Amino acid sequence: MKPKANIVNLPVYQPGKPVEEVKRELGLSEVIKLASNENPYGCSPLAKEAIIAELSNLSMYPDGNATELKEELASVMGVNKDQIIFGCGSDEIIALITRAYLEPGDETIMADQTFSVYKTNADIENAVSIEVPLVDGTHDLDAMLAAISNRTKIVWICNPNNPTGTIISEDKLLRFMDSVPSNVMVVLDEAYSEFVTDSSYPKSLNLLSRYHNLVVLHTFSKIYGLASLRIGYGIAQADVISLINRVREPFNTGRPAQAAAKAALHDQKFVESCRQSNAEGIVYLQKEFDRLGLQYFPAHGNFILVDVQTSGSDVFKSLLNKGVIVRSGFARYPNYIRVSVGTPEQNKAFIGVLEEVLRDVKSPV
């Protein structure tokens, strides 16, 4: 059997190592996972109650249209119901967009170090990915604009960018959108937007009526703490959503996920608490990195990309052996690791182990 030639050498996405696997492999009883930008405070108690209530309905198919959740989200976001599409995480919305719009030979533009799923899905559709280098860890919108050709279909902007954590301001985004041809889609991936406290950050939903070619992605995986339920969404003009919806599988989000997401929207006090705790965690980690003489990118999500001044992969392995899971392996930043912001106790433990690892690197036996 012969598969599509263009998928044979595609890399398989490597998620952060599960805690259970690390415990088993290394014989550790205590492991701290700061690798996948998960919410260390879990999810809202209201979401847990909604999940429990749905357990008696596991034999029933979910509402393929996610009607109740869509109505709730539309009210919260200030958009119309027909402007929303749900997916198995915002990852699936990315896949649906590429399935709906990209044909072999089409071009799509993204940063050279950003969320890898954009390129993977473009590769699956046999499209051509134009990767524009970041400048100081931030999207170079002028260079991305210059890269647009008559074959360009989609431009991807991850804001805050994963893995660097930097943001594009509303002023810069507006100037960019004003110059992008109206037949080129701009996908603004805001998976970490709820963590941002910077006042210059775009109010992107207000821009949808102005830019018909704009699609905004969000997720319940991050600040809402529902990563295991896999539910995210896209918002755009109704006719754009209608087209993307044509390539969506009929039951792509489950009943527990829909119920938990709906309940989570009602607990903005939990969201605000997580945002505040995350901001305090960033301040603590940056202060400790300063003390250790380590450079890092400005952090606007719930993670920090920090230069450990040696092989990031080696530091990752050393941390792993001591029971702390982070991320490394970033092609453009080989001496960096990405660490998720944890609880105060987790952050303190990470810094202690990192200091120990770096001391061993500088003074090998």
C-alpha positions, 0 to 999 in steps of 0.5 A, spaced: 500 500 500 502 506 498 501 512 502 501 520 499 508 521 497 508 528 501 506 525 508 512 519 508 517 523 511 513 528 516 515 528 523 510 525 528 509 531 533 512 530 540 508 532 546 511 533 552 513 527 556 507 524 560 509 524 568 507 517 568 512 515 563 518 519 566 516 515 573 516 509 570 522 510 566 527 513 571 524 510 577 522 516 580 516 517 585 516 525 584 516 528 578 514 536 576 511 537 569 513 544 566 513 542 559 506 542 555 503 549 558 498 546 562 494 550 567 497 547 574 491 549 578 487 545 574 480 547 571 474 550 574 470 546 580 464 548 575 467 544 569 468 538 574 461 538 576 459 538 569 463 533 567 460 528 572 453 530 570 455 528 563 457 521 565 450 518 565 450 520 558 456 517 555 452 512 551 449 518 547 452 522 541 454 529 542 450 535 539 454 535 532 453 543 532 455 544 540 448 548 540 448 550 547 456 551 548 455 555 541 450 560 544 454 561 551 460 562 547 457 567 542 454 571 548 461 571 552 465 573 546 460 578 543 459 575 536 454 571 532 453 564 533 454 562 525 461 565 526 463 560 531 466 553 529 468 548 535 474 543 534 478 537 537 482 543 540 484 549 536 489 544 533 483 541 529 481 548 527 488 549 524 487 542 520 480 544 518 482 550 515 488 547 511 483 542 508 478 547 506 483 552 503 490 549 501 491 545 494 498 542 492 502 548 490 499 553 494 503 557 499 502 559 506 506 563 510 509 562 518 514 564 522 520 560 522 520 558 530 512 557 531 507 552 533 509 546 528 502 544 527 501 549 521 507 547 517 505 539 518 498 540 516 500 545 510 505 539 508 499 534 508 495 538 503 502 538 499 502 546 500 509 550 500 511 553 507 514 559 507 518 560 513 520 567 515 525 568 521 523 571 527 526 578 529 528 578 537 523 572 538 517 576 535 514 575 528 517 580 523 510 582 520 514 586 514 518 580 512 511 576 512 508 581 508 513 582 503 513 574 502 506 574 500 505 572 492 500 571 488 500 563 490 499 565 498 493 563 501 494 563 508 498 567 513 499 564 520 500 568 526 501 565 533 500 571 538 503 570 543 508 566 539 509 559 541 515 557 544 518 564 544 512 567 548 512 574 545 506 578 542 504 583 536 501 589 538 494 591 536 498 597 532 502 593 528 497 588 527 492 593 524 498 596 519 499 589 517 492 587 516 491 593 512 496 591 507 495 584 506 491 582 500 483 581 502 484 574 498 489 572 503 487 569 510 490 571 516 489 566 522 491 569 528 492 563 533 491 566 540 491 560 544 494 563 550 491 570 550 487 569 556 494 570 560 496 576 557 496 582 561 499 587 556 495 593 554 498 593 547 495 586 546 490 586 540 482 586 541 482 581 535 474 580 535 473 587 534 477 587 528 473 581 525 468 586 522 473 590 519 477 584 516 473 579 512 480 575 511 481 574 519 480 568 523 481 568 530 483 561 534 482 560 541 482 554 546 479 551 552 486 547 553 490 553 557 487 557 562 481 554 562 485 547 564 481 542 560 486 540 555 485 532 556 478 534 553 480 537 547 476 543 545 478 549 542 474 554 537 475 559 531 471 565 530 471 569 523 465 571 518 459 567 518 461 565 510 468 563 512 466 559 518 461 555 513 466 553 508 470 550 514 465 547 517 464 543 510 470 539 512 469 538 519 467 531 522 460 530 524 461 529 532 468 532 533 467 534 540 464 530 545 459 531 550 463 532 557 468 537 553 462 541 551 459 541 558 465 542 561 467 548 556 460 551 557 460 551 565 468 554 565 465 560 561 461 561 567 467 561 572 471 568 570 473 568 577 477 562 576 480 565 570 482 571 573 485 567 579 489 563 574 491 569 570 494 573 576 498 567 579 501 566 572 503 573 572 506 572 579 510 566 577 513 569 571 515 575 575 518 570 580 522 566 574 524 572 570 527 574 577 531 568 578 533 567 571 536 574 572 540 572 578 543 566 574 545 570 569 540 567 564 537 571 558 530 570 556 524 572 551 519 577 554 513 572 557 506 573 555 503 566 555 504 561 561 511 559 559 518 562 558 523 560 553 530 561 556 537 561 554 541 556 558 548 557 555 549 550 553 545 545 549 538 545 551 537 538 549 542 536 554 539 540 560 533 537 558 535 530 559 539 532 566 533 536 568 529 530 566 533 525 570 532 529 576 524 529 575 523 536 572 520 535 565 521 541 560 521 542 553 527 543 548 529 541 541 527 548 538 531 548 531 532 556 531 534 556 539 538 550 540 541 553 547 534 554 550 529 550 554 521 552 554 519 552 561 511 552 563 509 557 569 507 552 575 505 553 582 509 557 586 512 550 589 513 547 582 517 554 580 521 554 586 523 546 585 525 547 578 529 553 579 533 549 585 534 543 580 536 548 574 541 551 578 544 544 580 544 542 573 547 548 570 553 548 576 554 541 574 555 543 566 560 548 568 564 544 573 563 537 570 567 532 574 
